[in-house]
Amino acid sequence: MSRPAREILIRPLMTEKSMRQKEEQNTVAFRVRPDANKVEIRAAVEAVFNVKVAAVRTASYEGKLKRMGRFQGRRANWKKAIVTLRPGHKIDLVEGA
C-alpha cells in the first residue's frame, strides 16, 4: 500500500440506506479518496478496523454545480466504497441514539 490507511478512508457514510445495509447485509459505506482503488480500500479497512473484508464495491460521483448569485462553481468529485465484511466480523461506528 503506497499511502497510509487513514488517508484513503475519509469518513463513514451514515445514511438511512447504509445503516439498513449494515444490519441486513453486513456492509459498511465509506467516503474514500477518488484515486483509491479496491485493493487499497480493502487493505485500509482491514488495517484500521481489524476485520476481514469479503468484497469491495465502488461508485464515483461527480460534484454538483452550485451558484452564489451570478457566480457558478462546482463541488468536488467524490467516491463511495461499500465494503462487505466476512461473517462474524463487525464494525461498530455509532451505537444507539
LINLINTA-V310926 format. One record per backbone hydrogen bond with DSSP energy under -1.0 kcal/mol. CO is the residue of the C=O (numbers start at 1). NH is the residue of the N-H. E is the energy in kcal/mol with one decimal. If there is no record, write none. Layout:
BEGIN
CO_NH_E / CO_NH_E
END
This chain:
BEGIN
4_7_-1.2 / 5_9_-1.7 / 8_33_-1.7 / 11_31_-3.5 / 15_19_-2.2 / 16_20_-1.9 / 17_21_-2.3 / 18_22_-1.8 / 19_23_-1.6 / 20_24_-2.5 / 21_25_-2.5 / 26_85_-2.5 / 28_83_-3.1 / 29_13_-2.4 / 30_81_-2.8 / 31_10_-2.4 / 31_11_-1.5 / 33_36_-1.6 / 37_41_-2.2 / 38_42_-2.4 / 39_43_-2.1 / 40_44_-2.3 / 41_45_-2.4 / 42_46_-2.2 / 43_47_-1.9 / 44_48_-2.7 / 45_49_-2.2 / 52_86_-2.1 / 55_84_-2.8 / 57_82_-3.3 / 59_80_-3.1 / 61_78_-2.1 / 64_75_-2.7 / 66_73_-3.2 / 68_71_-1.7 / 71_68_-2.6 / 73_66_-2.6 / 78_61_-3.4 / 79_32_-2.3 / 80_59_-2.3 / 81_30_-2.7 / 82_57_-2.4 / 83_28_-2.4 / 84_54_-2.9 / 84_55_-1.6 / 86_89_-2.0
END
